């Protein structure tokens, strides 16, 4: 991933992780990669990844279970018909 020096790194990483979730690289219910693993992959500090993960959690794309890690949230059911 080529970084744009005009934007915060964590927002760019959040965007890349968002794209991966949307593309199905991380399926709903699956454990999301650990912060240390993502930090190594993107060659950034763990705090940068933590900000990106927090943004994805705030969007409802990830859920975190204390002591277990982060998991990809189930896809939202927008536009679901009500009977």
TAFEN-V424175 format. One record per helix or strand of 2 or more residues. SS is the DSSP state (alpha for helix, beta for strand). FROM is the first residue (numbers start at 0). TO is the last residue. If there is no record, write none. Layout:
# TAFEN-V424175
ss = (SS SS)
from = (FROM FROM)
to = (TO TO)
This chain:
# TAFEN-V424175
ss = (alpha alpha alpha beta beta)
from = (8 34 45 61 68)
to = (22 41 57 64 71)
